[in-house]
Amino acid sequence: MITVEHLLEDCGRLSRGIRIDDRCSVLEPLMRFEKNLNEPVHRWFNYKEGFSKDLVTYLLSNCVHVKGKSAAFLDPFCGVGTSLLAAEDIFSQEKKSEITLRGVEVNPYARFVAKTKLSWDKYDPTLLMRAAAISTNGLRLPGRPVLPTLSTMRNPRFIAKADLSKLIDLREKAKMVATGKRELEPLLLGLASGAERVFNLRKDGRALRFIPRNNNVSVIDEVMKSWHRIAEDLQLGVPRPEVDCQVLAGDGRRADGIFRHKFDVILFSPPYLNNIDYTEVYKIELWLLEFLNSQKEMVAQRQRTFRSHPSCVFPDSPDATIQEVRRVLGEKFQRLLTYASHNEKWRTRLFCGYFADMLRTLRSCRRLIHPKGRIFIIVGNSIHGSNDHPIPVATDLWTCRLAETAGLRVESLIIGRQLARRGLTTPFIRESVIKLSRR
């Protein structure tokens, strides 16, 4: 009978031949987004699942050197743009004369946040605050806006109907005042950022959880706080170099179908294998800003995401097959699947689908990286199951094995943070950075 001890022994065997570099003392505080909340522009939206800009700064400053006067950087899972902003800062400090930054993001709200933050030098803070003042001081709409049909937003336990109406009114007023102006983008971002503090919901783990807020919270006050924060950052007057930056809608697993040129650095953090459905977690923002307007659209958005959660049945993909992953990862992976599927057969589909997507991503990176370039993948290991039947999944080690199959060389596995989950003490539950290069 397979036990959890057998799986941990397999993790030890998978580690053999990999250079393990423990940098927890330096990287542990950099692995979370919280540090960004004190940084201009980065603080415009609290992206719970992100990492700090300082992590990117550390990796680009200490673990890679881009020679020459140009630098091309890609994040195929760019989220809200943390890595792109940080890479711009580093390459600017290194006096690169040609800086190319590319991001790909499948979640339309996260992509909107990234594009807005990366356009910070295009906004006029005076116009922004003038539009904010007009939107909150007696402007009348020609008609009553229609409230979103999402049941979560219509549940008075989560938000009072009057407060939801105020949010929608502010959205429509901002659109009326700023239509045709770039400042509409930060206005809408500030609206979404403030809305998070109005709902009786908190992003917690794999879901939105009911957390009662202060009854005295004012919709207008919270949104104005966000608008003022954005305007403050816009008034800093920081000079910006000429940068070629784009954030594109697309599938990060298949970025090789989007780009034709090579990159000096590819850095990304794919969704962790943690059952979190980011479409669900960010559904308030997606519906509030009208990126989604129906359950059909929401299901379609889920099916476009990385197979890191079992929230829907994903369509099969011929270029990321479960059969190939099982063959490549071999007997040890089969033991994991056998143990994990005990009374929960769906875990086989989840684990295989996740690593099939990882293999497709690695092959895309292999095609896009410059022969002398470097790839950094920020991943988190996890424990599934229950206290009685814990299932440790060493995502970093399985990804290293897949990287070799994809034609990449594992230079090192940098341990950034040790984690404690479900009472199981093991060094394999951690967040890591995998450093890769072409063979």
GIKA-V137878 format. One record per pair of residues at least 12 apart in sequence whose C-alpha atoms are under 6 Angstrom apart, sorted by sequence separation. I is the first residue (numbers start at 0). GAP is how many residues later the second one is. If there is no record, write none. Layout:
[[I:GAP] [I:GAP]]
This chain:
[[199:12] [380:12] [417:12] [199:13] [380:13] [416:13] [380:14] [416:14] [415:15] [35:16] [415:16] [32:17] [34:17] [414:17] [32:18] [413:18] [31:19] [32:19] [413:19] [30:20] [31:20] [412:20] [412:21] [29:22] [411:23] [410:24] [29:25] [77:25] [410:25] [69:26] [77:26] [409:26] [68:27] [69:27] [75:27] [76:27] [77:27] [408:27] [68:28] [69:28] [70:28] [71:28] [72:28] [73:28] [74:28] [75:28] [76:28] [193:28] [408:28] [52:29] [69:29] [73:29] [193:29] [407:29] [408:29] [79:30] [321:30] [407:30] [408:30] [78:31] [321:31] [324:31] [407:31] [190:32] [193:32] [276:32] [52:33] [79:33] [80:33] [274:33] [275:33] [79:34] [274:34] [321:34] [272:35] [320:35] [386:35] [189:36] [319:36] [189:37] [319:37] [134:38] [134:39] [158:40] [319:40] [157:41] [157:42] [358:43] [362:43] [306:46] [307:46] [306:47] [381:47] [380:48] [380:49] [379:50] [379:51] [378:52] [378:53] [377:54] [127:55] [377:55] [376:56] [376:57] [375:58] [375:59] [122:60] [374:60] [374:61] [373:62] [373:63] [205:70] [207:73] [206:74] [191:93] [124:106] [261:106] [262:106] [263:106] [252:107] [261:107] [262:107] [252:108] [255:108] [261:108] [264:108] [266:108] [268:108] [271:108] [124:109] [263:109] [264:109] [265:109] [266:109] [267:109] [268:109] [253:110] [264:110] [266:110] [101:143] [103:143] [105:143] [98:144] [99:144] [100:144] [101:144] [102:144] [103:144] [104:144] [105:144] [99:145] [101:145] [103:145] [104:145] [105:145] [103:146] [44:148] [103:148] [76:175] [75:176] [108:177] [72:190] [71:191] [74:191] [76:191] [71:192] [72:192] [73:192] [74:192] [39:193] [72:193] [74:193] [27:388] [26:389] [27:389] [19:392] [20:392] [21:392] [22:392] [23:392] [18:393] [19:393] [20:393] [21:393] [22:393] [23:393]]
